[in-house]
Amino acid sequence: MNTEKLRNYCLSLRGVTEGIKWEDHLCFMVGEKMFCITGMEDDSHVSFKVTDEEFESLTERDGIIPAPYLARNKWVGITRRSALKPKEWEHYLAQSYELVKAKLPKKVRQELQ
């Protein structure tokens, strides 16, 4: 998935905003909480949150590592974008969005309905 497709998909999710952090990281947020981080180039690493079970299995795959600084919160880093198929990208991005959204205050979650 190239950066433009990733951006378009993330922004299609309800209530998602984007921003630039740390000078050159494109971040996608729901309720001001990040659920996906990438660089500006198509070969940039991508990081997102996964379930505990998926964290173990995904990080065993070639091209996927525990995300630096975020692994303790079950974030993975995709170092080679071809490590995931297009449908997997959609699944994991949507799931990351839902995992992060679920931790938001109830009032914020209700506004996203």
N, C-alpha and C positions, 0 to 999 in steps of 0.2 A: 504494500500500500504506500503510495507516494504521499508526500506531505499535504498536498492540496486535497486529495481524497480523504485523508485522515481528518483534516481540518473541517471539510464539508460534513463528514459523518458526525463528528463531535458536536458541531454547531447545530445539527439537526435534532439533537436531543433537547428536550424541554428545559428552558431556563439556563442553558449553558452560556457562559461568557468566556472570552479568551483574553489573554494578557501576556505581556512579555516580562519575565523575571530573570534576574541574574544576567542582564544585558542581552542575552541571545537565546533564551529558552522560551519556546511557545508553550503556554500553559492553558489548559482547558479546565474550567471550574464550574461547579454547581454550588450555589449558595456560598460563594467565595472560597470554597474548598477545592483544591486541585484533585482531579481524577486522572489526568493524562498530561505528561510532559514530554516535549520533543524539541529538537533543534529546527532550524529553518530549512535545512537541506534534506533531500530525499534519502540520503544515506545516514542521517542523524539517528542516534539511539532514540528509542521511545520507551517511556516507563509508565506503568499503570498498576493499579491495585487488583489483586486476585484473591480467591478464597484460600484458606489455609491448605486444603487438599491440593488445589491446583498449583500452589506455589512450589510444592515439592516436585510434582511431575513436570511442570514447565521448566524449572531450572535444571532439569536433567537433559533437556533438549539442547542440541547444538544451536548457538546463536541467541540463547536466552540465559540471562544471569540474574542473581539477586540484585535488585537495583541499589546502587551505592547510596548510602545514607537513609534509604527508605525500606530496606529489606526487612527490618524488624517489624514493620507494619504490613508485611506481605505484598510488597511491590516488586514487580519483575522489570528487568531491563532487556529490551529487545535490541540486540547488537547487530543483528542481520534481519532486516525486515522480511526477507523471504522465508524466515523460520516459521511464519504463520501464513495460513491460507487466507484468502479474502473473507470467507465466512467466519473464520476464527477471529480475525481482526474485529469484525462487527460484534461478535459474541463477547470478546474480552473487553472491548471499549464500553459497550452497553452495560456489562456487568460491573465494571469499575465505577461507572457513573452511578449505578444503583447502590453499590456498596458504600460509596461516599455519601450519597443522598440519604441513605438509611440512618446515618450518624448525625444528620443535621437536626437542629431543634424542631419539634413538632410543628410549630407555626410556620417555619420556613418550608418544611416538607409539604404542608397543606397548600401553600402558595404555588408550589410547583405542580400541583395536581391538574 
